Amino acid sequence: MTASPSRPAATGLTTLAACFGFVVVQLDVTIVNVALPRLAHSFAAGVAGLQWVVDAYTLAFAVLLLTAGVLGDRFGAKRAYLAGFGLFAIASLACGLAPGPGWLIAARAVQGVGAALLVPSSLTLLNNAHGGDPAGRARAVGVWTAAGGVSIALGPVLGGLLLASLGWRSIFLVNLPVCLLGAALTLWVAPHDRLPAKPRALDLPGQALAALALTGLIGAVIEARPRGLTDPLVLTGLGLFIAAGLGFVAVERRARAPMLPLGFFGRAGFSAAVGFGVIVNLAYYGVIFVLALYLQEAHGWTPVQAGLAFLPLTATFIVSNLISGRMVARFGSRAPMALGAAIAAVGYFLLVGLTATSPFLAMLPAFLLIPGGMGLGVPAMTTAILASVEREWSGTASAVLNAARQAGGAIGVAAFGVLGGAFGPVGGLHAAAAVSVGLLLAGSALALAWVRQA
């Protein structure tokens, strides 16, 4: 092993190491979608049946984020991060060797467990590395978010190239070198975990109830679109969410060592950042869904053409994420959150004017403004969460934020999918965009009112 780098270099390399985890997690959100038709052909199954190849990952990831954040706070972010890389790599190998759809879906769920370990612990590593430098932390969060934006943008393109040259198994095996490099860099540069003198007790009832509540909510949202809101399975999921959610609140109020101190929600910055995250993801992922219908059904574009059209919607994140880090370092989180939401609202408003014959150039301003605004707001939101709690709770706080965002995204797809079915591809886009304008303006007001200025 080479000598340890100097402190400034180690801080920068720790940021890079944290980015590896977020990259591999975000990459697997989008890279699999392009492979579903090929998987359906390979396994002689319908694409609808294989939709759980996507959903199993999302569900496990969202449900276990809270528990993973607690484990990182208790046993150390570095340990949790390395465990996440190991589990993600093993699960990716299992996906690449899958002999059938059942095996593949189970392995994807295990990937989701690894992803849940990686995301909150990566943010805690950033927080620890920049503990005495809030401005440096803000810039690092901007880099971290930009890395995720790059991987989301490249996912469909890389997936298409790998499918054409090496087959569907390669889209999972490509994760192995990323995990190996990330784990090796983390071992070399990440600071040793400073565990609390008196580790927090594991709140098993709270963790179980939180997992049940999120399973019910996310599962119901996933199944609502194909089955309908009145399907018994969907209603059961919603009932489980309500019952387990109420039970979670009751247990956490009485627990001596709660997994999530409910008092955090009494902190304006914490609650505002979580609400902002739900709003941003609900609008973005919901509109992306109806946009895909609009481009392919109203315009008659192929999936490849629609995928290329989406590139500005993801690539613009990169620039605005980096700008956000510098803005937060200078002005605090409130200004970029409020400004970013307002800019995104203008982008959603422009979608209302599109017709079935609108050329791509008419779409482009909206496709640039939406991610440009979100790219300003999301790193600032993440920084606000980290700044709102004590350092030893940073893993739990970031897990709450990401779990809320996952739930918001799933709800957006289901709710806006209903709009697309009710009003058609053009009318559904207009309705979804109008709702999103209202949501983003509410998010801007939320940031202005409740996020503490630097």
N, C-alpha and C positions, 0 to 999 in steps of 0.2 A: 504494500500500500504506500502511495506517495505521501509526502508530508502534507499536513493540513494547510489549506490556503489561509491567507491573511483574513482578518475579520471583515473588511469591506468586500473582498472577493467572496468570502464564505456567505455573506448575506445575499449577494447577487446570485450565487450558485444555489442557495437554498430556495430562492424565488423560482429559479429554473427547475429545480427538483419538484417543487410544488406544482408547477405547470404541467409536468409530465402526467401526473395523476389526473388532473382535470381534462387534459387532452384525450387520454384514452377513454375516460368516461363519456365525454361528449361525442367522441368519434363513433362510439357504438350506439349512440342514440339515432344517428342518421344513416350510417353505412349499411345497416341491415335492410332498410326499406327497399333499396333498389334490387336486393337479391330475392325478394319474396316470390316473384314469378319463377325464377330458376329453382328455388327450393320446392315450390309446388310441383314443378315438372320432375325433379329428382326423386321426390318422395311419393309421386302420384297422388297428391292431395290438393285440395282447393286452397286458393290464396286466403280465403276467409278463415279456414281452419288453422292456417299457419300464422294468422295475425297475432296469436299468442307468443310467437317467437319474438315479436316486438314488445308486447304487453307484459310478458313475464319479467323481462328486464326492468321495465318502468315500475311495475308494481313492487318488486322486491327492493328496488332502489329507494322508492319513496317511503315504503313502510318502515324500513330499518334505519333510516337516516337518524332519527332521534336516539335510538339505542346505540348506534355507532358513535354519535357525538358524545354520549355519556361514557362509553368505553374508552374513547380517546382521552377524555378529561381524567378518567380514573387511572388508566394504565400508561398514558403517555401518547402524545400525537405521533411521535416517530415510530413507536411500536405498532400503533394502529395503521399508520400509513404503509409500513412495510408489509404488514399482514394483508392489507387490501391489495397491494401489488401481487403478492403471492397467490391469493385466492382468485384474483382476476385472471392471472396468467394460467392457472390450472383449469379454470372454467373455460377460458378461451380455447385451450388445447382440447378440452372435452367437446366443445362446440365443433371444432374443426374435424374431429374424428367421429362425429355423431352418425350412427347407422340409420336413424329414423327420427321422425318429428318429436316423439315423446322424449327421447334422450336430449335432443337439441333444446326443447323448451325448458327441461329441467336444468340443463347447463346454463342457459341464459338467465334463469332465476339466480343461480349461484354467482354469475357475473354481476347481477344487481346487488348481491350482498357485498361483493368486493367493492363495487362503486360506492355503496353507502359508507364503507370504511374510508375510502380515499378522499371524498370531497370535504367533509368537515375537518378531517385531520390535516389536509393540505392547507386550509385556511389558518388552522392553528399554528402550523409551521411558519407561515408567513407572519402571523401575529407575534410569535415568539422571536423570530429573527429581527423584527423591527420594533421590538417592545418599547424602546426609548425614543423612537423616531416616528411620530404620527405621519409626518409628510412622506417619509420613505415607505411607510406601510401603505399609504394611499396610492402611491405610484406603483408599488408591487401588486396591489389588488387590481389596478388597471391592466398591468401586464398579464396577470393570471386570467382575468376575464377575456382579454384579447386572445390569449392562447386557446381558450375554449371556443371563441367565435371562429377562429381559423379552422379548428377541427370540425366544427359543425358545417362550415362552408365546404371543406374539402371532402367530407364524408361521402356524399353521393358521387362526386367525381372520382375519388379514389376507389370507391366500391365498384363503379362501372368499369374502370380500368382493370382491376383485379379479376372481376368476373369474366371479362373478355379474354384475359391472358392466362389466368391460373385456376379459374373455377371458383365456386362459391365458398369452398372451405378456406380459401386464402383470406377472405375478409375477416375471419376470426383469428387465424394464425398470425396475421400482421400485428396483433396486439402483443405477441410474445417479446419481440425486441424492444418495444416501447416500455413494457413493464420492467424488463431487465435493466435497461438504461436508467429508468427512473429510480429503481430500487438501489442500484449501485451508486448513483449520485447522492441519493438520500443518506446512505450509509457513510459516505465520505464527508459530506459537508453539513448536514443538518445537525443542529446543536443537540446535545444529550437531553433527554426528557428530565425536567425537574418536577418530580412527582410531589403532590402535597404531603405534608408530614402526617396528616390523618386522612387517608383516602376516603372519598365519599362512598357510603354503602350503596350497593346496587338496589335500586328500587324496582324489584321484579314485578310487583302488581302494576305499578305505573307503566312500566315498559310494555307489559303484556296488553294492557288496556289501550295504550297509544297505538300499538301495532294492529290490534283488532279494529279500532276506530278508522285508521287510515286504510286498512284492507277493505273494510266495508265501503268507504267513500270512493276510493280509487277503483275498486272492482265494479261498483255500481255505475260509475261514470263510464268506464270502459265498455260495459255491456249495454248501457242505455241506448247507444246509437243503433246497434244491430237488433236488439230485442224490443226496444220501446220502454218508456218510463213506467208503464203499468205491469211489466213482466214481473212475476213473483221473485225471480232471482235478484232483479234490480231493487225491488222494494225491500227484500230481505237485507241487502247490502246497506241501503239507507237506514233501515231500522237498527242494524248493527252499529253503524257509525254514530247514530244518536245515543243509543244505550251505552256503548263503550266510551263515547266522548264525555257523557255526563258522569259515568263512573270514574273516568280519569281525573276529571276536575275534583270530584269528591275525595278520591284517594290522595291526590297531590296536596290538597288543603290540609290533610291530617298527617301526612308522612313526615317523619323526623328528618329524613334525608331525601327530599323529592328529586326525581330525575329532572324536572323542570319547575323551578320556583315560579309559581304563578305571579309573584310580585314583579317579575320581569315585564309583564304586560302592563303594569302600572307606570313603567318608564316610557315616556312619550316617544323617545327616539326608537326604542325597540319595537313597540307596537306599530309605529308609523312605517318603519322599514319592512316589517313583515307584511302589513297591508299593501304597501307599495309593490312588494314582490309578487303577491297574489294577482294584483291588478295587471301588472306588466305581462306576466306569463299567460294569464287568461286571455287577454286581448291578442297577444302575438301568436300564440299557438292556435287559437281559434281562427284567426284571420288567415293564417298560413293554410289551414285546412280548406276553408272555403275558396281561397285563391287557387288552390290546386284544382278544385272542381271548375272554377271559372275559366282557367286557362285551357283546360282539356275539353270541357263540355261546351262552353260558349264559343271558344276560339278554335277548337278542334286540334290543338297542339298535341304532339306526342309527349309521353312522360319525359323523354330526354330534353325536348325543347322547353318544357315547363321547368325542369330542374335547372337548366342553364339560365332561365329567366329569374330564378330565385337567387342567383349568385349575388346580385347587389343587396338583397335583403339580409344576407349574412356577412358578406365581405366588408360592408361599411362599418360593421361593429368594430373591426380591428382598429381603425383610425380613431373613432370616437371613444373607444375604451381607453386608449392611451391619453387622449386629451382629458378625459374624465379624471384620471389619476393625478394629473397636474393641477386640474381645477380644485379637486378635493384637498390637495396638499396646500393650496394657497387660500381657498375660500371656505373650506369645510364641505360637508355633504349636502346641506340644504339646497344651495344654489344649483349644482348640477342635477340633482334629483328633480327639482321643480322645472328647470329649463328643459331638461331632457324629456320629461313627460309632455310638456307643452309642444315641443318640436314633433314628437311622435304623434300627438293628437292632430297636428296639421297634416301629417302624412296620411293618417287614417281618413281624414276628411276628404283628401283628394281622391281616395278610392271610390267615394260615393258618386263621383262624376263619370266613372268608367262605363262604357257600353259594350255590347257584344262585338262591336267592330273597332274598338279603340286599339290603336297601334301600340307597340311596346314602348315607344318614346313617350306616349301619354301616361304610361304606368310608371316610368322611371323616376320622376320626382318623388312619388310616394314611396317607391322601393328604396330610395336613398334616405328620405327623411325619417321613416319609421325606425330602421336600425340605427341611424345616426343619433336620434333622440334617446333610444333605449340604451345605446352604448354609453351615453353620458350618464344616464341615471343608474344603471345596474351596478357598476363598481362603487359609486357613491353610496348606494343602498347597502352594499356589503360592508363597506367601511363603517357606516353608521351602526350596523349591528355589532361589529367588533368593538366599537368605541363605547357602546351602551352598557356593556357588562364587564365584570371583573375578568382578568386575564385567564384565570383557571376555569372560567365558564365559556370560553370562546368556542370550543368544539360543540358544546350543547347549543349555544346561540346560533351558530352557523348552520347546524343541523335543522333547527326549527325553521330558519329562513328557507332552506332548500326544500324541506318537506312541504312547506306551505306553497312554494313556487311550483313544485311538481303537481300538487293537488290543483292549483289554479290552472296550470296548463291542461290537465286532463279535463277539468270542468269546461274550459274554453272550447276544446275540440268537440265535446259532446253537445254543449249548448248551441254553438254556432253551426254544428252539423245539422241540428234540427232546423235552424233558420235556412240553411241551404236546401234542405229537403222540402221545406214549406214554400219558399219563394223562388226556387230555381237558382241556377248558378249566378245570374246577374243580380236578381233581387236579393238573394241570400247574401251576396257580397256587400251590397249596399246596406242591408240591415245590420250585418256584423260590423261593418266599418263605422256606422253611426253609433252603435252601442259602444264601440271601442273609443270613439272620440269622447263620449261622456265619461268613460272609465278613466282615461288618461288625464283628463282635466281634473277629475276628482283626486287622482294620484298626485298631480302637481299641487293642488290645494292642501292635500295631506302633508306633503313635504314642507311646504311653507309654514303651515300652522304648528307642526309638532316636532320636526327635526331640529335639534339644537345647532345653532350656527357656531362656526369655529371661533 
